Amino acid sequence: MAAIALVLLTTEPGREQDVVNELSEMPEIEEAMVLFGEYDVYCKVVVDEFSQLSDLVLRNVRTISGVVETTTLTAAKHGQ
């Protein structure tokens, strides 16, 4: 079963679209967009296993230039 997570990102001012562009190039990212509010960017991550999730967030998402902070919300499918 696939592991799904929503990652909320805070970015440096003016870097929101740059971060979205980089996220969109990653095959594990199904969706990425700029937000207005407490967080600057959102992305939906889908990987084969939860063990891949932490690796992706720590090594790929958090290291994008302009990313200041991330909050990762893991998702569960109804009934599982």
Gaussian input, Z-matrix of N, CA and C with variables (Angstrom, degrees):
# hf/3-21g

backbone

0 1
 N
 C     1     B1
 C     2     B2     1     A1
 N     3     B3     2     A2     1     D1
 C     4     B4     3     A3     2     D2
 C     5     B5     4     A4     3     D3
 N     6     B6     5     A5     4     D4
 C     7     B7     6     A6     5     D5
 C     8     B8     7     A7     6     D6
 N     9     B9     8     A8     7     D7
 C    10    B10     9     A9     8     D8
 C    11    B11    10    A10     9     D9
 N    12    B12    11    A11    10    D10
 C    13    B13    12    A12    11    D11
 C    14    B14    13    A13    12    D12
 N    15    B15    14    A14    13    D13
 C    16    B16    15    A15    14    D14
 C    17    B17    16    A16    15    D15
 N    18    B18    17    A17    16    D16
 C    19    B19    18    A18    17    D17
 C    20    B20    19    A19    18    D18
 N    21    B21    20    A20    19    D19
 C    22    B22    21    A21    20    D20
 C    23    B23    22    A22    21    D21
 N    24    B24    23    A23    22    D22
 C    25    B25    24    A24    23    D23
 C    26    B26    25    A25    24    D24
 N    27    B27    26    A26    25    D25
 C    28    B28    27    A27    26    D26
 C    29    B29    28    A28    27    D27
 N    30    B30    29    A29    28    D28
 C    31    B31    30    A30    29    D29
 C    32    B32    31    A31    30    D30
 N    33    B33    32    A32    31    D31
 C    34    B34    33    A33    32    D32
 C    35    B35    34    A34    33    D33
 N    36    B36    35    A35    34    D34
 C    37    B37    36    A36    35    D35
 C    38    B38    37    A37    36    D36
 N    39    B39    38    A38    37    D37
 C    40    B40    39    A39    38    D38
 C    41    B41    40    A40    39    D39
 N    42    B42    41    A41    40    D40
 C    43    B43    42    A42    41    D41
 C    44    B44    43    A43    42    D42
 N    45    B45    44    A44    43    D43
 C    46    B46    45    A45    44    D44
 C    47    B47    46    A46    45    D45
 N    48    B48    47    A47    46    D46
 C    49    B49    48    A48    47    D47
 C    50    B50    49    A49    48    D48
 N    51    B51    50    A50    49    D49
 C    52    B52    51    A51    50    D50
 C    53    B53    52    A52    51    D51
 N    54    B54    53    A53    52    D52
 C    55    B55    54    A54    53    D53
 C    56    B56    55    A55    54    D54
 N    57    B57    56    A56    55    D55
 C    58    B58    57    A57    56    D56
 C    59    B59    58    A58    57    D57
 N    60    B60    59    A59    58    D58
 C    61    B61    60    A60    59    D59
 C    62    B62    61    A61    60    D60
 N    63    B63    62    A62    61    D61
 C    64    B64    63    A63    62    D62
 C    65    B65    64    A64    63    D63
 N    66    B66    65    A65    64    D64
 C    67    B67    66    A66    65    D65
 C    68    B68    67    A67    66    D66
 N    69    B69    68    A68    67    D67
 C    70    B70    69    A69    68    D68
 C    71    B71    70    A70    69    D69
 N    72    B72    71    A71    70    D70
 C    73    B73    72    A72    71    D71
 C    74    B74    73    A73    72    D72
 N    75    B75    74    A74    73    D73
 C    76    B76    75    A75    74    D74
 C    77    B77    76    A76    75    D75
 N    78    B78    77    A77    76    D76
 C    79    B79    78    A78    77    D77
 C    80    B80    79    A79    78    D78
 N    81    B81    80    A80    79    D79
 C    82    B82    81    A81    80    D80
 C    83    B83    82    A82    81    D81
 N    84    B84    83    A83    82    D82
 C    85    B85    84    A84    83    D83
 C    86    B86    85    A85    84    D84
 N    87    B87    86    A86    85    D85
 C    88    B88    87    A87    86    D86
 C    89    B89    88    A88    87    D87
 N    90    B90    89    A89    88    D88
 C    91    B91    90    A90    89    D89
 C    92    B92    91    A91    90    D90
 N    93    B93    92    A92    91    D91
 C    94    B94    93    A93    92    D92
 C    95    B95    94    A94    93    D93
 N    96    B96    95    A95    94    D94
 C    97    B97    96    A96    95    D95
 C    98    B98    97    A97    96    D96
 N    99    B99    98    A98    97    D97
 C   100   B100    99    A99    98    D98
 C   101   B101   100   A100    99    D99
 N   102   B102   101   A101   100   D100
 C   103   B103   102   A102   101   D101
 C   104   B104   103   A103   102   D102
 N   105   B105   104   A104   103   D103
 C   106   B106   105   A105   104   D104
 C   107   B107   106   A106   105   D105
 N   108   B108   107   A107   106   D106
 C   109   B109   108   A108   107   D107
 C   110   B110   109   A109   108   D108
 N   111   B111   110   A110   109   D109
 C   112   B112   111   A111   110   D110
 C   113   B113   112   A112   111   D111
 N   114   B114   113   A113   112   D112
 C   115   B115   114   A114   113   D113
 C   116   B116   115   A115   114   D114
 N   117   B117   116   A116   115   D115
 C   118   B118   117   A117   116   D116
 C   119   B119   118   A118   117   D117
 N   120   B120   119   A119   118   D118
 C   121   B121   120   A120   119   D119
 C   122   B122   121   A121   120   D120
 N   123   B123   122   A122   121   D121
 C   124   B124   123   A123   122   D122
 C   125   B125   124   A124   123   D123
 N   126   B126   125   A125   124   D124
 C   127   B127   126   A126   125   D125
 C   128   B128   127   A127   126   D126
 N   129   B129   128   A128   127   D127
 C   130   B130   129   A129   128   D128
 C   131   B131   130   A130   129   D129
 N   132   B132   131   A131   130   D130
 C   133   B133   132   A132   131   D131
 C   134   B134   133   A133   132   D132
 N   135   B135   134   A134   133   D133
 C   136   B136   135   A135   134   D134
 C   137   B137   136   A136   135   D135
 N   138   B138   137   A137   136   D136
 C   139   B139   138   A138   137   D137
 C   140   B140   139   A139   138   D138
 N   141   B141   140   A140   139   D139
 C   142   B142   141   A141   140   D140
 C   143   B143   142   A142   141   D141
 N   144   B144   143   A143   142   D142
 C   145   B145   144   A144   143   D143
 C   146   B146   145   A145   144   D144
 N   147   B147   146   A146   145   D145
 C   148   B148   147   A147   146   D146
 C   149   B149   148   A148   147   D147
 N   150   B150   149   A149   148   D148
 C   151   B151   150   A150   149   D149
 C   152   B152   151   A151   150   D150
 N   153   B153   152   A152   151   D151
 C   154   B154   153   A153   152   D152
 C   155   B155   154   A154   153   D153
 N   156   B156   155   A155   154   D154
 C   157   B157   156   A156   155   D155
 C   158   B158   157   A157   156   D156
 N   159   B159   158   A158   157   D157
 C   160   B160   159   A159   158   D158
 C   161   B161   160   A160   159   D159
 N   162   B162   161   A161   160   D160
 C   163   B163   162   A162   161   D161
 C   164   B164   163   A163   162   D162
 N   165   B165   164   A164   163   D163
 C   166   B166   165   A165   164   D164
 C   167   B167   166   A166   165   D165
 N   168   B168   167   A167   166   D166
 C   169   B169   168   A168   167   D167
 C   170   B170   169   A169   168   D168
 N   171   B171   170   A170   169   D169
 C   172   B172   171   A171   170   D170
 C   173   B173   172   A172   171   D171
 N   174   B174   173   A173   172   D172
 C   175   B175   174   A174   173   D173
 C   176   B176   175   A175   174   D174
 N   177   B177   176   A176   175   D175
 C   178   B178   177   A177   176   D176
 C   179   B179   178   A178   177   D177
 N   180   B180   179   A179   178   D178
 C   181   B181   180   A180   179   D179
 C   182   B182   181   A181   180   D180
 N   183   B183   182   A182   181   D181
 C   184   B184   183   A183   182   D182
 C   185   B185   184   A184   183   D183
 N   186   B186   185   A185   184   D184
 C   187   B187   186   A186   185   D185
 C   188   B188   187   A187   186   D186
 N   189   B189   188   A188   187   D187
 C   190   B190   189   A189   188   D188
 C   191   B191   190   A190   189   D189
 N   192   B192   191   A191   190   D190
 C   193   B193   192   A192   191   D191
 C   194   B194   193   A193   192   D192
 N   195   B195   194   A194   193   D193
 C   196   B196   195   A195   194   D194
 C   197   B197   196   A196   195   D195
 N   198   B198   197   A197   196   D196
 C   199   B199   198   A198   197   D197
 C   200   B200   199   A199   198   D198
 N   201   B201   200   A200   199   D199
 C   202   B202   201   A201   200   D200
 C   203   B203   202   A202   201   D201
 N   204   B204   203   A203   202   D202
 C   205   B205   204   A204   203   D203
 C   206   B206   205   A205   204   D204
 N   207   B207   206   A206   205   D205
 C   208   B208   207   A207   206   D206
 C   209   B209   208   A208   207   D207
 N   210   B210   209   A209   208   D208
 C   211   B211   210   A210   209   D209
 C   212   B212   211   A211   210   D210
 N   213   B213   212   A212   211   D211
 C   214   B214   213   A213   212   D212
 C   215   B215   214   A214   213   D213
 N   216   B216   215   A215   214   D214
 C   217   B217   216   A216   215   D215
 C   218   B218   217   A217   216   D216
 N   219   B219   218   A218   217   D217
 C   220   B220   219   A219   218   D218
 C   221   B221   220   A220   219   D219
 N   222   B222   221   A221   220   D220
 C   223   B223   222   A222   221   D221
 C   224   B224   223   A223   222   D222
 N   225   B225   224   A224   223   D223
 C   226   B226   225   A225   224   D224
 C   227   B227   226   A226   225   D225
 N   228   B228   227   A227   226   D226
 C   229   B229   228   A228   227   D227
 C   230   B230   229   A229   228   D228
 N   231   B231   230   A230   229   D229
 C   232   B232   231   A231   230   D230
 C   233   B233   232   A232   231   D231
 N   234   B234   233   A233   232   D232
 C   235   B235   234   A234   233   D233
 C   236   B236   235   A235   234   D234
 N   237   B237   236   A236   235   D235
 C   238   B238   237   A237   236   D236
 C   239   B239   238   A238   237   D237

   B1=1.4471
   B2=1.5301
   B3=1.2897
   B4=1.4636
   B5=1.5202
   B6=1.3168
   B7=1.4582
   B8=1.5206
   B9=1.3124
   B10=1.4618
   B11=1.5236
   B12=1.3261
   B13=1.4624
   B14=1.5227
   B15=1.3020
   B16=1.4542
   B17=1.5155
   B18=1.3155
   B19=1.4581
   B20=1.5234
   B21=1.3240
   B22=1.4597
   B23=1.5204
   B24=1.3151
   B25=1.4661
   B26=1.5185
   B27=1.3172
   B28=1.4567
   B29=1.5241
   B30=1.3260
   B31=1.4631
   B32=1.5236
   B33=1.3000
   B34=1.4580
   B35=1.5206
   B36=1.3302
   B37=1.4604
   B38=1.5319
   B39=1.3231
   B40=1.4574
   B41=1.5212
   B42=1.3275
   B43=1.4650
   B44=1.5311
   B45=1.3178
   B46=1.4598
   B47=1.5319
   B48=1.3123
   B49=1.4629
   B50=1.5292
   B51=1.3198
   B52=1.4653
   B53=1.5277
   B54=1.3286
   B55=1.4603
   B56=1.5280
   B57=1.3189
   B58=1.4699
   B59=1.5265
   B60=1.3160
   B61=1.4664
   B62=1.5247
   B63=1.3316
   B64=1.4689
   B65=1.5194
   B66=1.3209
   B67=1.4568
   B68=1.5235
   B69=1.3150
   B70=1.4742
   B71=1.5237
   B72=1.3100
   B73=1.4691
   B74=1.5278
   B75=1.3399
   B76=1.4650
   B77=1.5274
   B78=1.3252
   B79=1.4614
   B80=1.5306
   B81=1.3238
   B82=1.4648
   B83=1.5319
   B84=1.3127
   B85=1.4691
   B86=1.5265
   B87=1.3342
   B88=1.4693
   B89=1.5150
   B90=1.3249
   B91=1.4638
   B92=1.5197
   B93=1.3101
   B94=1.4648
   B95=1.5150
   B96=1.3237
   B97=1.4642
   B98=1.5152
   B99=1.3305
   B100=1.4624
   B101=1.5206
   B102=1.3229
   B103=1.4597
   B104=1.5260
   B105=1.3040
   B106=1.4586
   B107=1.5200
   B108=1.3159
   B109=1.4573
   B110=1.5046
   B111=1.3261
   B112=1.4612
   B113=1.5241
   B114=1.3330
   B115=1.4643
   B116=1.5197
   B117=1.3265
   B118=1.4591
   B119=1.5234
   B120=1.3379
   B121=1.4670
   B122=1.5195
   B123=1.3198
   B124=1.4580
   B125=1.5138
   B126=1.3363
   B127=1.4620
   B128=1.5155
   B129=1.3307
   B130=1.4626
   B131=1.5178
   B132=1.3347
   B133=1.4605
   B134=1.5190
   B135=1.3326
   B136=1.4621
   B137=1.5219
   B138=1.3341
   B139=1.4637
   B140=1.5241
   B141=1.3173
   B142=1.4616
   B143=1.5225
   B144=1.3334
   B145=1.4638
   B146=1.5277
   B147=1.3382
   B148=1.4570
   B149=1.5180
   B150=1.3221
   B151=1.4626
   B152=1.5317
   B153=1.3211
   B154=1.4628
   B155=1.5225
   B156=1.3116
   B157=1.4610
   B158=1.5250
   B159=1.3141
   B160=1.4707
   B161=1.5215
   B162=1.3135
   B163=1.4656
   B164=1.5293
   B165=1.3227
   B166=1.4659
   B167=1.5263
   B168=1.3235
   B169=1.4623
   B170=1.5317
   B171=1.3192
   B172=1.4668
   B173=1.5254
   B174=1.3233
   B175=1.4667
   B176=1.5281
   B177=1.3315
   B178=1.4570
   B179=1.5275
   B180=1.3244
   B181=1.4668
   B182=1.5287
   B183=1.3197
   B184=1.4717
   B185=1.5167
   B186=1.3106
   B187=1.4647
   B188=1.5254
   B189=1.3288
   B190=1.4626
   B191=1.5272
   B192=1.3118
   B193=1.4575
   B194=1.5270
   B195=1.3208
   B196=1.4572
   B197=1.5189
   B198=1.3347
   B199=1.4589
   B200=1.5202
   B201=1.3304
   B202=1.4554
   B203=1.5262
   B204=1.3377
   B205=1.4644
   B206=1.5201
   B207=1.3418
   B208=1.4583
   B209=1.5186
   B210=1.3218
   B211=1.4543
   B212=1.5194
   B213=1.3333
   B214=1.4524
   B215=1.5132
   B216=1.3220
   B217=1.4582
   B218=1.5255
   B219=1.3342
   B220=1.4602
   B221=1.5226
   B222=1.3121
   B223=1.4583
   B224=1.5266
   B225=1.3235
   B226=1.4494
   B227=1.5148
   B228=1.3190
   B229=1.4601
   B230=1.5170
   B231=1.3118
   B232=1.4563
   B233=1.5281
   B234=1.3280
   B235=1.4486
   B236=1.5090
   B237=1.3493
   B238=1.4683
   B239=1.4992
   A1=109.18
   A2=116.34
   A3=122.44
   A4=110.73
   A5=115.52
   A6=122.93
   A7=107.81
   A8=116.01
   A9=121.74
   A10=109.03
   A11=115.76
   A12=120.17
   A13=109.42
   A14=115.03
   A15=122.53
   A16=106.08
   A17=116.62
   A18=120.98
   A19=108.08
   A20=115.22
   A21=122.47
   A22=106.90
   A23=116.24
   A24=120.63
   A25=111.74
   A26=115.01
   A27=122.63
   A28=105.51
   A29=116.41
   A30=120.77
   A31=110.99
   A32=114.94
   A33=119.63
   A34=107.84
   A35=118.01
   A36=120.41
   A37=111.75
   A38=115.27
   A39=121.26
   A40=115.03
   A41=118.33
   A42=121.65
   A43=112.80
   A44=117.47
   A45=121.12
   A46=112.60
   A47=117.60
   A48=120.82
   A49=111.64
   A50=117.78
   A51=121.11
   A52=110.34
   A53=116.23
   A54=121.22
   A55=110.00
   A56=117.40
   A57=120.99
   A58=110.31
   A59=117.31
   A60=120.87
   A61=111.44
   A62=117.26
   A63=120.37
   A64=111.41
   A65=116.69
   A66=120.30
   A67=111.08
   A68=116.58
   A69=121.81
   A70=112.71
   A71=117.43
   A72=121.22
   A73=112.77
   A74=117.59
   A75=121.18
   A76=109.33
   A77=118.40
   A78=120.24
   A79=114.11
   A80=118.03
   A81=121.20
   A82=112.78
   A83=117.05
   A84=121.56
   A85=108.63
   A86=115.82
   A87=120.27
   A88=112.33
   A89=116.63
   A90=120.45
   A91=108.61
   A92=116.77
   A93=121.74
   A94=108.10
   A95=116.15
   A96=119.04
   A97=111.60
   A98=114.71
   A99=122.44
   A100=108.30
   A101=116.16
   A102=122.60
   A103=110.28
   A104=115.73
   A105=122.12
   A106=106.78
   A107=117.50
   A108=120.90
   A109=110.36
   A110=116.03
   A111=121.30
   A112=112.70
   A113=117.26
   A114=122.04
   A115=109.30
   A116=115.59
   A117=121.13
   A118=113.61
   A119=116.88
   A120=121.84
   A121=108.70
   A122=115.13
   A123=123.17
   A124=107.73
   A125=116.85
   A126=119.13
   A127=110.08
   A128=114.94
   A129=122.59
   A130=107.57
   A131=115.41
   A132=122.15
   A133=108.95
   A134=116.65
   A135=121.73
   A136=107.91
   A137=115.46
   A138=122.29
   A139=108.51
   A140=116.37
   A141=120.30
   A142=113.37
   A143=116.99
   A144=121.77
   A145=110.52
   A146=116.04
   A147=120.28
   A148=112.36
   A149=118.15
   A150=120.22
   A151=111.21
   A152=117.21
   A153=121.18
   A154=111.73
   A155=116.43
   A156=121.53
   A157=111.93
   A158=117.21
   A159=118.99
   A160=111.00
   A161=116.67
   A162=120.34
   A163=110.85
   A164=116.38
   A165=120.84
   A166=111.18
   A167=116.62
   A168=119.83
   A169=110.57
   A170=116.81
   A171=119.99
   A172=113.01
   A173=117.85
   A174=120.63
   A175=114.51
   A176=117.23
   A177=119.01
   A178=113.63
   A179=116.96
   A180=119.82
   A181=110.98
   A182=117.32
   A183=120.16
   A184=113.56
   A185=117.38
   A186=119.89
   A187=113.19
   A188=118.16
   A189=121.22
   A190=108.42
   A191=115.96
   A192=120.85
   A193=109.80
   A194=116.84
   A195=121.91
   A196=113.57
   A197=118.57
   A198=121.50
   A199=108.56
   A200=116.03
   A201=122.27
   A202=111.04
   A203=116.47
   A204=120.78
   A205=109.14
   A206=116.14
   A207=120.55
   A208=110.13
   A209=115.62
   A210=123.55
   A211=106.22
   A212=116.64
   A213=120.80
   A214=110.25
   A215=115.48
   A216=122.51
   A217=107.49
   A218=117.09
   A219=118.97
   A220=108.60
   A221=115.23
   A222=120.41
   A223=110.15
   A224=115.33
   A225=121.87
   A226=108.18
   A227=115.85
   A228=119.47
   A229=109.31
   A230=116.46
   A231=122.42
   A232=110.25
   A233=116.13
   A234=120.29
   A235=115.33
   A236=117.21
   A237=119.13
   A238=110.97
   D1=136.42
   D2=-179.30
   D3=-67.53
   D4=148.78
   D5=173.88
   D6=-100.36
   D7=128.58
   D8=-177.21
   D9=-120.33
   D10=138.21
   D11=176.88
   D12=-143.53
   D13=150.81
   D14=171.99
   D15=-108.01
   D16=128.01
   D17=-179.69
   D18=-114.72
   D19=124.74
   D20=177.87
   D21=-103.67
   D22=129.98
   D23=-174.67
   D24=-121.09
   D25=142.83
   D26=168.51
   D27=-105.48
   D28=133.14
   D29=-177.39
   D30=-120.79
   D31=167.65
   D32=170.42
   D33=-65.96
   D34=147.05
   D35=179.92
   D36=-54.61
   D37=132.85
   D38=177.56
   D39=83.10
   D40=-1.61
   D41=-177.87
   D42=-102.09
   D43=4.05
   D44=-174.31
   D45=-56.07
   D46=-52.29
   D47=-176.53
   D48=-67.49
   D49=-34.58
   D50=176.09
   D51=-60.36
   D52=-43.47
   D53=179.86
   D54=-65.50
   D55=-44.94
   D56=177.77
   D57=-58.60
   D58=-42.83
   D59=179.82
   D60=-60.52
   D61=-42.78
   D62=179.23
   D63=-68.45
   D64=-42.00
   D65=177.95
   D66=-60.13
   D67=-41.31
   D68=-177.11
   D69=-63.59
   D70=-20.04
   D71=178.83
   D72=-82.01
   D73=-13.09
   D74=-178.65
   D75=-84.51
   D76=128.79
   D77=-177.12
   D78=-64.09
   D79=-24.16
   D80=-179.16
   D81=-78.94
   D82=-12.84
   D83=-178.60
   D84=-91.75
   D85=113.35
   D86=-179.71
   D87=-81.25
   D88=-27.92
   D89=-175.58
   D90=-157.56
   D91=141.84
   D92=175.63
   D93=-147.88
   D94=139.11
   D95=179.37
   D96=-157.13
   D97=157.38
   D98=176.29
   D99=-76.77
   D100=139.88
   D101=177.85
   D102=-116.02
   D103=162.09
   D104=172.14
   D105=-119.76
   D106=123.77
   D107=-178.09
   D108=140.51
   D109=-147.57
   D110=-176.23
   D111=-62.75
   D112=-35.45
   D113=178.91
   D114=-109.89
   D115=155.76
   D116=-175.92
   D117=-98.49
   D118=-30.32
   D119=-175.66
   D120=-142.31
   D121=147.51
   D122=175.38
   D123=-125.91
   D124=144.68
   D125=168.44
   D126=-145.01
   D127=150.48
   D128=177.20
   D129=-106.79
   D130=123.52
   D131=-177.69
   D132=-108.56
   D133=133.75
   D134=174.35
   D135=-129.94
   D136=119.12
   D137=178.29
   D138=-130.45
   D139=167.47
   D140=-177.56
   D141=-69.30
   D142=-37.06
   D143=-176.39
   D144=-140.50
   D145=153.17
   D146=179.82
   D147=-61.24
   D148=-28.96
   D149=179.25
   D150=-62.03
   D151=-29.10
   D152=178.22
   D153=-75.06
   D154=-24.91
   D155=-176.59
   D156=-62.70
   D157=-50.72
   D158=-178.19
   D159=-63.76
   D160=-38.71
   D161=178.47
   D162=-61.68
   D163=-44.98
   D164=-179.69
   D165=-62.99
   D166=-46.85
   D167=-177.53
   D168=-66.47
   D169=-46.35
   D170=-176.52
   D171=-69.80
   D172=-41.73
   D173=-173.44
   D174=-93.44
   D175=-25.99
   D176=-174.98
   D177=-111.93
   D178=-47.44
   D179=-174.86
   D180=-76.94
   D181=-50.87
   D182=-176.69
   D183=-67.42
   D184=-19.42
   D185=-178.07
   D186=-91.20
   D187=-0.70
   D188=176.71
   D189=-65.08
   D190=132.36
   D191=178.34
   D192=-59.80
   D193=127.59
   D194=179.88
   D195=103.34
   D196=-13.82
   D197=177.84
   D198=-80.50
   D199=126.93
   D200=-179.15
   D201=-100.95
   D202=-41.33
   D203=-174.09
   D204=-155.26
   D205=148.91
   D206=175.76
   D207=-129.64
   D208=149.96
   D209=171.29
   D210=-128.96
   D211=123.58
   D212=-176.44
   D213=-109.44
   D214=126.79
   D215=178.48
   D216=-113.75
   D217=116.60
   D218=178.55
   D219=-84.69
   D220=144.75
   D221=-175.45
   D222=-107.36
   D223=149.32
   D224=174.87
   D225=-125.07
   D226=137.26
   D227=177.26
   D228=-77.36
   D229=147.00
   D230=-179.66
   D231=-56.68
   D232=131.49
   D233=176.92
   D234=83.62
   D235=6.60
   D236=-179.65
   D237=-125.28

